[in-house]
Amino acid sequence: MSNVLSVDLTDTLMAYDNNLEAHLPSGDRHSTYYFRVPSEWASLPQAELDNRALAVMQKMYDAFNEHFRQVEPNDISYLAPLALSCHVLTAGEERAKPWLASGSPAVWEWTPCVVVTNAQTYTKVEPSEF
């Protein structure tokens, strides 16, 4: 069995400032993902649930950044997940399938739907297949 999490994410582009010789956040951006997770996650304390979801988001953002570096090797900016909060959807919320109306979380992302394993690996899927 599995449960669905609504994951409210805050992220930013960490742009390089030549004057300060450091990466600085360019402003917060908010989006929502939906994770289908193992049912055991539903009974975790909120802090542990958020930490697991953040670990998956970090893996996703590492993949984004690797792709962006391949496309623009001279751009040293990177995307960073800053914070998130998530909650397990109720049966009624899940029946409503909010992921079908949510759209893509960002221009670089093609789906808000992610299937997560106990090993915290992930697969992105079309909303209609979620």
N, C-alpha and C positions, 0 to 999 in steps of 0.2 A: 504494500500500500504506500501511498504518498500523500503529501499535503502540498498546498500552494501557499507561498509567501508573497505578499506584496512588499517590494523592497523600494523604499524611498531613498534615493541616492543624491548626495551633494558631491559634485566633482568640480575640477577646475583645470584650466590649461596652465601649466607651470612654464612661464615664458622666461627666457634668459635675459637678464638685464646686464648689458655690457659695463655700465658704470659701476654697478655693485658687484659684478662678477659672481652673480648668484641667480638661481631660479626663484621667481616670485609668482604667487598666484595671480591670475588675471581676472578673477571674479568668480563667484559661486554660480554654478549651473545646477538646476534640479531636474531630476527625471525619475521615472518609475519603471522598474523591472518586475517580472513575475518569475519566481523560481518554483519549479516542482521539485520537492525535496523528500528524502526518506521520512516516513511517518514518525520516526523516533525524534526528529528535530522539533516536532510540535510540543513536546514535553520539556524542552530545554529551558533553563532560565533565560530571561530576555537578553541579558548581557552575552551569554554564550551563543544564543541564536544570532544576534547581531554580529558577533565576532566571526562565526562561521560564514555568514553571508558576505561579510567584508573580505574574508580570505578568498572567496570565489570571485568577488568583484576585482580584487587585486590581480588575480590570475588573468581575468578578462582584459584588464587595462594593460597588463604586461604584454599581452598579445596585440592589443591595439597599437601600443607604442612601438613594438617591434615592426609591425607592418608600416607604420608611419615613417620609421627610420629607413626602411627599404625604399619607400617612395620618395622621401625627401631627406637624403643622407646628411645634408648640411644644416638641417633644422634640429637644434638640440633641445627644443621645447618638448614637453611631454604632458600627457594627461594623467591626472591623479585623482583617485577616489578620496574624498576627504572624510565623509561621514555617511552613515546610513541608519535608518531605522526600519524595522520590518515587523510585520505581524502575520500570523497564520490566518488565512481566510476562513471564515465560517463556511459551513456547508451551503448556506444561502448565497453568500458572496461568491463562492466558487461556481455555483450553478449559473450565476449571472454572467460569468466569463468576462470580467472587466478588461482582460488583455486584448479582447477582440476590438475594443474601442479605443485603446490607449495609444496606438501608433508607435513609431520608432522613438526610442529615448533620445537619439541624437542623429545628426546627419551621417555620421560614420557607422551607425549601428542599424542593422536591417531588421531586427526583431527585439521585442521586449521580453521574449519567452526563453527561459533557460531551464534545462533539466539538469539537476545536480545529483551526484552519487554520494554515498557515504564517504568515499575517498576524496570528496570535494573536487572531483573532476566535473566538467560541465559540457553540455552540448546545447547549442542554440537551435531552436526549432521555429517553424512558422507558427504564428498564432492559431491558425486553423488546425494545426496538428498537436497543439499543446494539450 
